[in-house]
Amino acid sequence: MSPNPPKAPARSRAPWIIGSVVAVVALLFAVVALLSGTGSGGSDGGATGDAGRMGVVNGPVTITGAALPAIAQTGADPAAGKAFPTLKGSNLLDGSPLEIGADGRPKVVMYVAHWCPHCQAEIPVITKWIAEHGNPKDVDLYAVSTAVVPERGNFPPASWLEREKWPVPTMADTEDGSAFKAAGLSSFPSFVVVDANGKVVTRTSGELSTVQFEQLLAQAKG
């Protein structure tokens, strides 16, 4: 009887196990990166480049000129005849530069907050008016998104305005509401009427009817 042949040494399973674990971990990282959109948006103050994007939640705003006095609850507007400060910031939807200032054109500037029920009611009214009449030829319309509070709902502001098909160029205010404060306002929505010389005609707040909105346009033209 021939002697039993020597047994081959047992092969370690450790390299196979380690390789499998590494592959699983790599796959998990790839899935997480895909779901989080790594590399597609950046961290530019909440802006992304996809449809249904978050937009610019808050942005830097450069203010040139004196802030307007606080709006009066009754009587004449103390800001009437004063220069509306120039605002340089970012478009809420795409982050492109946006300036609201004296440029020889009368304008109406609307300040809105995404969580404000009166703003939510007013935006569709003006959107419908513009859809029916077109953008005013003699008056420029602007808006400022301010007082952002994610916890209060209807966030982010850009998604809200996109859903409403809002056609008005809208600036993202700073986190502390610099543009809102510079206009001397205290509630939402608020409107500032500015003439062709960059002077404030009047300010008002609250929900407006289409007739009242048309009156603001007429006041801007003078």
TAZIHU-V53094 format. One record per pair of residues at least 6 apart in sequence whose C-alpha atoms are under 6 Angstrom apart, sorted by the first residue. I is the first residue (numbers start at 0). J is the second residue. D is the distance in whole Angstrom. If there is no record, write none. Layout:
I/J/D + I/J/D
//
This chain:
40/47/4 + 40/48/6 + 45/55/5 + 45/56/6 + 46/53/6 + 46/54/5 + 46/55/5 + 53/155/6 + 54/91/6 + 54/92/5 + 54/157/5 + 55/91/5 + 57/171/5 + 57/172/6 + 57/173/5 + 57/174/6 + 58/171/5 + 58/172/6 + 58/173/5 + 59/88/6 + 59/173/5 + 60/87/5 + 60/88/4 + 61/86/6 + 61/87/5 + 62/85/6 + 62/86/5 + 63/84/6 + 63/85/5 + 64/84/5 + 66/181/4 + 67/78/6 + 67/181/6 + 67/182/5 + 67/183/5 + 68/78/6 + 68/183/5 + 69/183/4 + 70/183/6 + 70/184/6 + 79/199/5 + 79/200/5 + 79/201/6 + 80/198/5 + 80/199/5 + 81/198/5 + 81/199/6 + 82/197/6 + 82/198/4 + 83/197/6 + 83/198/6 + 83/199/6 + 85/99/6 + 85/100/4 + 86/98/6 + 86/99/5 + 87/97/6 + 87/98/4 + 88/96/6 + 88/97/5 + 89/95/5 + 89/96/5 + 89/97/5 + 89/170/6 + 89/171/6 + 90/97/6 + 90/169/6 + 90/170/5 + 91/169/6 + 91/170/5 + 91/171/5 + 92/157/6 + 101/197/5 + 103/195/5 + 103/196/6 + 104/195/4 + 105/138/5 + 105/193/6 + 105/194/4 + 105/195/4 + 105/219/5 + 106/138/5 + 106/139/4 + 106/140/6 + 106/193/5 + 107/140/5 + 107/191/6 + 107/192/5 + 108/141/5 + 108/142/5 + 108/190/6 + 108/191/5 + 109/142/4 + 109/189/6 + 109/190/5 + 110/142/6 + 110/143/5 + 110/188/5 + 110/189/5 + 111/118/6 + 111/144/5 + 111/187/6 + 111/188/5 + 112/144/6 + 112/145/5 + 112/146/6 + 113/153/6 + 113/156/5 + 114/151/6 + 114/152/6 + 114/153/6 + 117/206/6 + 118/188/5 + 121/206/6 + 126/165/6 + 141/167/6 + 141/168/5 + 141/169/6 + 142/169/4 + 143/169/5 + 143/170/5 + 143/171/6 + 144/171/5 + 144/172/6 + 145/172/5 + 145/176/6 + 172/178/6 + 188/204/6 + 188/205/5 + 189/203/6 + 189/204/4 + 190/202/6 + 190/203/5 + 190/204/6 + 191/202/5 + 192/199/6 + 192/200/5 + 192/201/5 + 192/219/6 + 193/199/4 + 193/200/5 + 193/219/6 + 194/219/5
//
